[in-house]
Every structure is written in structure tokens, then in C-alpha cells.
Amino acid sequence: MAVELSTSINIKEPRWDQSTFEGRAKHFFTVTDPRNILLSNQQLDSAHKIVTDYRKGVVSPGLSEDELWRAKYIFDSAFHPDTGEKMILIGRMSAQVPMNMTITGCMMTFYKTTPAVVMWQWINQSFNAIVNYTNRSGDAPLTVSQLGTAYVSATTGAVATALGLNALTKHVSPLFGRFVPFAAVAAANCINIPLMRQRELKHGIPITDENDNRLGESTQAAQQAISQVVVSRILMASPGMAIPPFLMNHLEKKAFLRKFPWMSAPIQVGLVGFCLVFATPLCCALFPQKSSMSVSRLEPELQEKIRASHPGVERVYFNKGL
């Protein structure tokens, strides 16, 4: 007779140890798995039922621990953690690799003319806006005005950087011109992410002790969290935008691409995709999702409050976001 699965498994936390890079990498390889976007509504609803029932202490008959974790990751990939709503398909983390490989590959193929630069930078920032809206915090929702400001500012910054650098690279090696899209994406990330999370920079993000007891809101923690996300996003784009230019510069001198120049875009998209399959989860794993900082680095008034109410607390914890 099969033994019923225990109801004590903590599916609120990831399956693997998040204090190690290896554990975080395994977690994000699962979260960003592109195969999840191919799941049917019936499969998503089944995973939703398994997870919600389990949280209520109800175990589906014959459910194994591996099946529970699989359902949990399917659930997490498609449903918003705060609102519980099914997320827009292209805004899900599992859509990051296929969407980014297509957009980035095209940005790096069609970068020589002004209309192409404007169009692909606009498409990229439109996609970023959808991702940011889809993964918004339920605790501090973004207003339409904040979304619009971030979208317009990031798009303007990316296009201005790309056009400015294109003008500068006209008199140098063509290889340098291939790196212009990367510089534009890096500039846009430095603008877009802080603007999307401006409310956190203004009012702070929730901080807790190691037992998840809320201690207040900190703008210092928000600054650290957003800095880590900006670094992760730029490094995430680096392999896919730094390695293919060298390869494409070499391949375009060969007879094959001279004979079939239209193959340049598909090859570039494929190369970017191969890099992103690994870069996306590994760069998400660079910093712990549950980040921390010393109490001594918080705002002076918050330090006083914590030392008065929780004298034993030396470190605080917070969700850095993605």
C-alpha cells in the first residue's frame, strides 16, 4: 500500500539550498525552463489545484514528492505570487530565453541603419515593459504613469545610446559596431529598473529578521536590491551580446554567408539563444533572492528602532526582486 505524502514539505521556499550558488542555479534553471511556456491550460490548472490543495493540507491521491515539486514550479512559472492571477504568457520567466534570443539576435543583426536601431530598441523596451508589469509586486503595484515614464525613458536612453555610438563607430573597425546594441541594452537597464522600482527607492522595501518577522521598510535595502538586479540583468545579456559578434564577424567573411546572407539573422538568433539558456539562470543566481545586509548599514532612525525593539538582531533580510 502506497504511503501518503507528508504535508510538512515547505513548498513556500525553493527546493534547493539558496545559500549556495549551486542551489540557486538549480532553482533558476527550473524557473526559467522555456518548456513551461508549452504547457496547456489544463496542465497549469492541474498544477494550481495540486499546490493550493497541498497548502490547505489536502494531498492528491498517489502524489509523490517529485510530482509535488514539479507542480509547484509549474504553478510558480504561470501564476503571480501576490495576486494569484495567471500571468501574460510572454511576461513569464519561462518566456525570457525564447523572447530575448529573438529580439537580441535581431538587434545585433539589424544595427546599421537608424530606422532598424529605433525599431528593435523600441521592441526590446516594449517587451521589458511587459515583463516588468507582469512581474510587478502586489505589495507595491506600479501605476500606469510610473510604467509609462520608465518605458519612455528607457526607450529614449537605449535609442540615444545606440545612435550615438553608431555615429562614433563609423570610422573604426566594423567589429566595434556589433557591440553597440549591448551598450544600448546596458544603458536602458540602468534607466529602466530604477525607474520601475522608484516607489521602493522613495519609501523602502520590507525588511525582516531571519525568522521572517517584519521590522520595517528600508531605502538602503532597496538601493542594494536594485543595484544587484541591474548588475545581474547586464551580465545576463553579456554572453549573448559579446560572444556572437566575434563569431559572426568571422562567419560573414566565409563563402556560405556571402552566398546566403539571409541566414545571418537565424544563425545570430541561435547563437544568442544558446548563450541565454545558460546565462539567464546563472546570472539570476549570482545574488541570493533573499538578500541581506548588516543593521549598521540601514538608515540611522531604522537602526535605532530595530535595536530598541529587537536588540539581538544583527542582520536584516529582504527580497531583492528579479
C-alpha positions in Angstrom: 0.0 0.0 0.0 1.4 3.4 -1.0 2.4 5.7 1.8 0.6 9.1 1.7 2.9 12.1 1.1 3.6 14.2 4.2 2.0 17.6 4.5 5.1 19.1 6.2 7.1 19.8 3.0 7.7 23.6 2.8 6.8 24.5 -0.8 6.8 28.2 0.0 10.6 28.0 -0.4 12.7 26.7 -3.3 13.6 23.0 -3.3 17.3 23.6 -3.2 19.6 25.4 -0.6 19.5 29.1 -1.6 22.6 29.9 0.5 24.8 28.3 -2.2 25.3 29.3 -5.8 24.7 25.7 -7.0 21.4 25.6 -5.2 20.3 29.0 -6.6 21.4 27.9 -10.1 19.3 24.7 -9.9 16.3 26.7 -8.8 16.6 29.3 -11.6 17.3 26.6 -14.3 13.8 25.2 -13.3 12.1 28.6 -13.1 13.4 29.8 -16.5 12.8 26.5 -18.3 11.4 27.5 -21.7 9.5 24.2 -21.9 7.0 25.7 -19.4 5.5 28.0 -22.0 4.3 25.0 -24.0 2.2 23.7 -21.1 -1.6 23.7 -21.8 -4.2 25.5 -19.6 -5.3 22.1 -18.4 -1.8 21.3 -17.1 -1.5 24.7 -15.5 -4.9 24.3 -13.8 -3.9 20.8 -12.6 -0.7 22.1 -11.0 -2.7 25.0 -9.5 -5.1 22.6 -7.9 -2.3 20.3 -6.5 -0.4 23.3 -5.0 -3.5 25.1 -3.5 -4.8 21.8 -2.1 -1.4 20.9 -0.5 -1.2 24.3 1.1 -4.6 23.6 2.8 -3.3 20.2 4.0 -5.0 18.2 1.3 -2.8 15.7 -0.6 -3.9 14.4 -4.0 -4.1 10.6 -4.0 -0.9 8.9 -5.1 1.1 12.2 -5.3 4.9 11.8 -5.0 7.3 14.3 -3.6 8.8 14.8 -7.1 5.4 15.4 -8.6 4.6 17.9 -5.9 7.8 19.9 -6.6 7.1 19.8 -10.4 3.6 21.1 -9.8 5.0 23.9 -7.5 7.4 25.0 -10.2 4.8 24.9 -12.9 2.5 26.9 -10.6 5.2 29.5 -9.9 6.0 29.8 -13.6 2.5 30.8 -14.6 0.7 32.4 -11.6 1.6 35.7 -9.9 2.9 35.1 -6.4 0.9 38.1 -4.9 -2.3 38.3 -6.9 -2.6 34.6 -7.9 -3.6 35.7 -11.4 -2.4 33.8 -14.5 0.4 35.9 -15.9 0.7 37.1 -19.5 2.5 34.4 -21.5 5.4 36.5 -22.9 5.9 38.1 -19.5 6.6 34.9 -17.6 10.2 34.0 -16.6 10.0 30.8 -18.8 9.5 33.1 -21.9 12.7 35.0 -21.2 15.0 32.8 -23.3 12.9 32.5 -26.5 11.7 36.1 -26.4 15.2 37.6 -25.6 17.0 35.4 -28.1 14.7 36.6 -30.9 14.8 40.2 -30.0 18.5 40.3 -29.2 19.5 38.4 -32.3 17.6 40.8 -34.5 19.0 43.9 -32.6 22.5 42.5 -33.3 21.8 41.7 -37.0 20.0 44.9 -37.9 22.1 47.6 -36.2 23.5 49.6 -39.1 20.6 51.9 -40.1 18.7 54.4 -37.9 15.2 53.0 -38.6 16.4 49.5 -37.7 18.0 50.7 -34.5 15.0 52.6 -33.4 12.6 49.8 -34.3 14.5 47.0 -32.4 15.3 49.1 -29.4 11.6 50.0 -29.2 10.6 46.4 -29.5 13.1 45.4 -26.8 11.9 48.1 -24.3 8.2 47.2 -25.1 9.0 43.6 -24.1 10.8 44.8 -21.0 7.8 46.9 -20.0 5.5 43.8 -20.4 7.9 41.7 -18.2 8.1 44.4 -15.6 4.3 44.8 -15.5 3.7 41.1 -15.4 6.2 40.5 -12.5 5.2 43.7 -10.6 4.9 43.5 -6.8 1.4 43.1 -5.4 2.6 44.8 -2.3 3.6 48.0 -4.2 1.8 48.0 -7.6 3.1 50.2 -10.4 0.8 52.9 -11.6 0.2 53.5 -15.3 2.1 56.8 -15.0 5.2 55.1 -13.5 5.1 52.4 -16.1 4.8 55.0 -18.9 7.7 57.1 -17.5 10.0 54.1 -17.2 9.1 52.8 -20.7 9.6 56.2 -22.4 12.8 56.9 -20.5 14.4 53.5 -21.1 13.5 53.5 -24.8 14.8 57.0 -25.3 18.0 56.1 -23.4 18.6 52.9 -25.4 17.9 54.6 -28.8 20.1 57.6 -28.0 23.0 55.4 -26.8 22.7 53.2 -29.9 22.5 56.1 -32.4 25.3 58.0 -30.6 27.7 55.0 -30.6 26.8 54.1 -34.2 27.9 57.6 -35.2 31.2 57.2 -33.2 32.0 53.7 -34.6 31.7 54.7 -38.3 35.4 55.3 -38.6 36.6 52.3 -36.6 36.6 48.5 -37.1 33.2 47.1 -38.0 33.6 44.7 -35.1 33.1 47.6 -32.7 29.8 48.4 -34.3 28.5 45.0 -33.4 28.8 45.9 -29.7 26.6 49.0 -29.9 23.3 47.0 -29.1 24.9 45.7 -25.9 25.9 49.2 -24.8 22.3 50.4 -25.5 20.8 47.5 -23.6 23.1 48.1 -20.6 22.2 51.8 -20.6 18.5 51.0 -20.8 18.7 48.6 -17.8 20.4 51.3 -15.7 17.5 53.6 -16.5 14.6 51.2 -16.7 15.0 49.1 -13.5 15.5 52.1 -11.0 12.5 53.9 -12.6 10.3 50.8 -12.5 11.1 50.4 -8.8 11.2 54.2 -7.9 8.5 53.6 -5.2 10.9 51.3 -3.4 13.7 53.8 -3.6 11.4 56.5 -2.2 9.6 54.6 0.5 11.8 51.5 1.1 11.2 47.7 0.8 10.1 45.4 3.6 12.9 44.0 5.8 12.6 41.1 8.2 14.7 39.2 10.7 15.9 35.6 9.9 12.5 34.3 11.1 10.6 36.5 8.7 9.3 38.9 11.4 8.8 42.3 9.6 11.0 45.0 11.1 10.1 48.0 8.8 10.9 49.4 5.4 14.4 50.5 4.2 15.5 52.6 1.3 19.1 51.4 1.9 18.0 47.8 1.3 16.1 49.0 -1.8 19.3 50.5 -3.2 21.2 47.3 -2.6 18.5 45.2 -4.1 18.1 47.3 -7.2 21.9 47.5 -7.7 22.1 43.7 -7.6 19.3 43.4 -10.1 20.9 45.9 -12.6 24.2 44.0 -12.4 22.5 40.7 -12.9 20.5 41.9 -15.9 23.6 43.4 -17.6 25.7 40.3 -17.0 22.7 38.2 -18.2 22.9 40.0 -21.6 26.7 39.9 -21.8 27.5 36.4 -23.2 24.7 36.6 -25.8 25.8 40.1 -26.9 29.5 39.7 -26.5 30.3 36.2 -28.0 28.2 36.2 -31.2 29.8 39.4 -32.6 33.2 37.7 -32.8 31.7 34.6 -34.4 29.5 36.5 -36.8 32.4 38.8 -37.8 34.4 35.6 -38.7 31.5 33.8 -40.4 30.4 36.7 -42.6 33.8 36.5 -44.4 33.1 32.9 -45.4 31.6 31.8 -48.7 28.4 30.4 -47.1 27.1 33.6 -45.7 28.2 35.5 -48.8 26.1 33.2 -50.8 23.1 33.1 -48.3 23.2 36.5 -46.5 19.6 35.9 -45.2 21.0 33.2 -43.0 22.8 35.8 -40.8 19.7 36.6 -38.7 18.7 32.9 -37.9 22.4 32.0 -37.0 22.7 35.0 -34.8 19.4 34.3 -33.0 20.5 30.6 -32.5 23.9 31.7 -31.0 22.2 34.2 -28.7 19.7 31.6 -27.6 22.4 29.1 -26.8 24.2 31.7 -24.6 20.9 32.8 -22.9 19.9 29.2 -21.9 22.8 29.3 -19.5 23.3 33.0 -18.8 19.7 33.7 -17.7 19.6 31.2 -14.8 23.2 31.5 -13.8 23.1 35.4 -13.6 19.8 35.3 -11.7 21.6 33.0 -9.2 24.5 35.4 -8.7 22.9 37.0 -5.6 20.5 35.3 -3.1 16.9 36.1 -3.8 16.5 36.6 0.0 19.3 39.2 0.2 20.7 40.5 3.5 22.6 43.4 5.0 24.0 44.5 8.4 21.8 46.5 10.6 24.6 49.1 10.8 24.2 49.9 7.1 20.5 50.8 7.5 19.1 54.4 7.9 20.1 55.8 11.4 16.4 56.1 12.6 15.7 52.5 11.5 18.8 51.2 13.3 17.6 52.8 16.5 14.1 51.4 16.1 15.4 47.8 15.5 18.0 48.0 18.3 15.2 49.1 20.7 12.6 46.5 19.7 14.9 43.6 18.6 18.3 44.1 20.4 19.7 40.7 19.2 19.2 41.3 15.5 22.5 42.0 13.6 21.4 41.3 10.0 18.1 42.0 8.1 16.7 40.2 5.1 14.7 41.3 2.1 13.5 40.1 -1.3 15.8 41.7 -4.0 13.4 41.0 -6.9 14.4 39.9 -10.4 
